[in-house]
Amino acid sequence: MSHADVRQVTDSRVLAALAHPLRRRIMDVLKVHGPSTVGLIAERTDQAPANVSHHLKVLAAAELVAEAPELARDRRERWWRLRSRGVRWSNTDFDADPAARAVADAATSLNLDRQVALARAWHAATDEEQAAWGDGPFSTDRWLHLTPEELAELGREVIDLLARWADREVPDDGRRREPVFLFAYGIPAQP
């Protein structure tokens, strides 16, 4: 994912649309599986199609998803796609308005909850499921001494590395490739 494919969010209404667990999952389904119908999204999220449809309309109003009519086989079939491959925001962009900052904080908290829940789900998987992946899954952390500029540079390097893997040409070697979730944080903190 190039930096150009990531939408910089500065409108708290967009963050409010993002700050819902099912809408976050819908965005993830579209990111992993590409354009999908309401029915496919409902299957992948274990939700009723009417519920998915409602949340897609909220995401569309925030210009996070769009219909993809070119994929429909007839007028009744509705396909949806992401408008950009990713979104990002800085909570400090919302400091001037306490209500907007509360929305940004909620969206950030939901994001972190989702990321940690995915990691916890992996660790709760059966020994059989984990064994199938061998030594592939990993976690790592480091304490570094950095300036704000160095942290920004490190962040760009990590994002570029992940983009290189996400945008690579997937080999046509007959091997099955599963979705893999990876997240990293680089934040000032004290031990």
N, C-alpha and C positions, 0 to 999 in steps of 0.2 A: 504494500500500500504506500503509494508515494504521499508526500506531504500535501500535494495538491488534491488528493482524494479525501482529505480529512476536513470536515467542516468545523470552523471555529465558531462556537456558540456564544453569543453575547446577549441573547434575548431570554429572559427568565421564563417566558411562556414555552419556549422550546424545551428548556430544562424540566419544566413541570410535566410536559408530555413524556419525557424520558424517565421521570421519577416514579415509575410504576413497575413492579416486578414482571408482570406479563408483557408489557410493552418492551421492556429490556430483553426478555426472552425472544419475542417476535423479531426484534432487530438482530439478535444473534442467529436465529434460524435463517433469516435472509442473508446474513453475512456468510454463514457456513454453506448453505445449500443453494444460494442464488435465488432468482425470482421464483415465487411460489404462489399457488392459489390459496384462498382462505382454507379450503379443505385440507391441503397439504400442511399448512401451518397449524391447523387445529390438531391434526394427527401427531405432529412432532412436539406439540406442547400439551397434549392431553386436555384440550379445552374444547368447548362447544364452538361450532363455526360462528354462531351469532355473536359470541363474546369476542372472538378473534376479529370479526368484521368491525365491531364497535371500536376496538383498540387500534385497528389499522386506520380507521377514519380519524382518530385523534392524532396518530403519527403523521398522517397525510396533511392534516390541518397545520401541523408544525413543520411541514416540508421536510420530514425525515424519510418518508417513503413516498412512492408514486405508483400509480397504476402502470402496468406494462401491457397495453392492449394488443400490441403486435404479437404477443405470445398466445393470445386466446384463439381457440379453435372455433368458437362461436360467440354470439353477443352475450350469452348468459355467463360465460366463463370469465372470471376476473383474476388477473395475475398482478402481483405486487413485487416491487423491487426497492432496494435502498436508493436514496438519492445521492449519497456519498458513502464510501466504504467505512468511514469512521467519523466520530465527533470528538471534540475536545473543548474544554472550557477552563477558565481560571476563576476560582471563587472570588478572587480580588476584583474581577471585573464588575462584580455586583455589590461592592462595599457601599456605594452611595445610597442604596435603597435596602433597608433592613428586610423587607418582605422578599425582595429578589434574592438577597444573600441567603435567607432561610431556604428558599427553593434550591439554590445552588448547593448549599450544604446537604440538603435532603438527597439531591441527585448524586452527589459524591458519596454519601453514606450508602445509598442503594447500590451504587457501582461496586463499592468495596464489599458489601454484603454478598453480592452476586459472585464476585471473584473468589472470596473465601469459601462460599458454599460449594463452588465447583471443585476446589482443592479438597475440601472435607469429603465430598462425595467420592472422590478418587480414593482417599484413604479408607473409606468405609466399604469399598468394593471387595468382593470375595478374593481370597488368595488365588483362586484360579484366574480370575480376570486380571489381577495384577501380574501374575506369573507370565501371562501371554505377552506382556510388554517388556519382560526382561529388565535390563538396566536402563531402558530408555527414559522413563519418568524421573524427574529430578527436582530438587529444590536447592536453592543456594542463597546465602546472604553474606554480606561483607560490611565491615565498618570501614569507611574511607574518610580521609580528611580532605575536603574540597572547598573551593570557593563557589559562590553561586554560578559564576561563569563556567567553572569546570563541571559542575553538576549538569548544567544545560548542555554542555558539549557531550558528556557521557550519555545523557538522555537521547540526544540526536543520534549518537552511534548505535545505541540499543534499538531505537525505533528503525533506523536504517537496516540493521541486521535482520530484525523481524520482517521488515518489508521485503528484503531480498528473498527470504524463505517463503513468504506469502505469495509473492509475485513470480516465483520461479516456474518454469515450464515443468509440469508434473510428468515424470518419466512414464512412458507407456510400456511398462515391463510386466504387466499382469499381476503385480502385487497390490493387495488391498490397502488403501490408505484411509485411516479414520480421522475424524476431526480431533485436533489436539488443542487444548486451551493453554496459553502461556501468558503469565503476567509478571511484571516486575515493578517494584516501586523504588524510587530513589528520593528519599525525603530527609530533611534535617531531623535529627532525633538525638536523644541522650540515652546511653545504655542504662 
